[in-house]
Amino acid sequence: MYFLPGLHVTDSGQVLVCGYLTHTVVQVDRDGRQILAEVVTENNGVILPLSVYYSKHTRSIIVGMRNNTDITVFKEQ
């Protein structure tokens, strides 16, 4: 089974992508060719991320993962 990466474009135009096999959520450039930053990683508890969303209201990143029935919320620092 193949998994397409979860993707979210914030209101400010930042592109967030789930790295399913790398256990990361990264920010990429608008063309999707270059990783600009690792946003959250396995060290933060991310395992097999499937979906990502940034809430400007709570200033947090919400990540859904394959092996977890819960969502994980990371507050912006």
VMD Tcl script that draws the C-alpha trace (Angstrom):
set ca {
  {0.00 0.00 0.00}
  {1.29 3.47 -0.89}
  {0.73 6.56 1.24}
  {0.65 10.02 -0.26}
  {2.11 12.63 2.06}
  {-0.18 14.84 4.09}
  {0.14 18.42 2.91}
  {-1.05 21.77 4.22}
  {-0.53 25.30 2.89}
  {-0.88 27.90 5.63}
  {-2.61 31.24 5.15}
  {0.83 32.85 4.88}
  {1.85 30.44 2.09}
  {4.10 28.08 4.06}
  {3.96 24.53 2.72}
  {4.01 21.75 5.36}
  {4.52 18.13 4.26}
  {4.43 14.86 6.21}
  {7.53 12.73 5.84}
  {5.87 9.36 6.39}
  {8.97 7.16 6.39}
  {11.27 9.80 7.92}
  {8.86 10.46 10.83}
  {8.95 14.21 10.28}
  {6.85 17.17 9.25}
  {8.89 19.54 7.11}
  {8.42 22.95 5.56}
  {9.29 23.01 1.86}
  {9.60 25.76 -0.72}
  {6.60 26.56 -2.90}
  {7.86 24.22 -5.64}
  {8.29 21.36 -3.16}
  {11.89 20.84 -4.24}
  {13.81 22.04 -1.19}
  {13.32 21.38 2.51}
  {13.47 24.68 4.38}
  {13.05 23.32 7.92}
  {12.14 20.27 9.96}
  {9.11 21.41 11.92}
  {8.55 18.35 14.14}
  {10.45 15.06 14.21}
  {10.50 11.60 15.73}
  {12.19 13.20 18.77}
  {8.91 15.11 19.29}
  {6.90 11.88 19.12}
  {6.02 11.90 15.42}
  {5.78 8.35 14.03}
  {4.42 7.71 10.52}
  {2.63 11.06 10.06}
  {-0.26 11.03 7.59}
  {-1.89 14.44 7.99}
  {-0.85 17.91 9.07}
  {-2.70 21.17 9.71}
  {-1.57 24.54 11.06}
  {-4.11 26.49 13.12}
  {-3.40 30.20 13.16}
  {-6.02 30.62 15.91}
  {-4.22 28.36 18.39}
  {-0.78 28.79 16.79}
  {-0.29 25.04 16.74}
  {0.50 22.23 14.33}
  {-1.89 19.29 14.44}
  {-0.53 15.94 13.22}
  {-2.40 12.69 12.58}
  {-0.31 9.52 12.62}
  {-0.93 6.05 11.21}
  {-0.32 3.97 14.33}
  {-2.11 6.32 16.70}
  {-5.85 6.85 17.03}
  {-5.26 10.29 18.56}
  {-4.03 13.48 16.98}
  {-0.99 15.24 18.41}
  {-0.90 19.00 18.86}
  {2.38 20.91 18.88}
  {2.24 24.50 20.13}
  {4.25 27.08 18.23}
  {7.27 28.28 20.18}
}
mol new
graphics top color blue
foreach p $ca { graphics top sphere $p radius 0.5 }
foreach p [lrange $ca 0 end-1] q [lrange $ca 1 end] { graphics top cylinder $p $q radius 0.2 }
display resetview
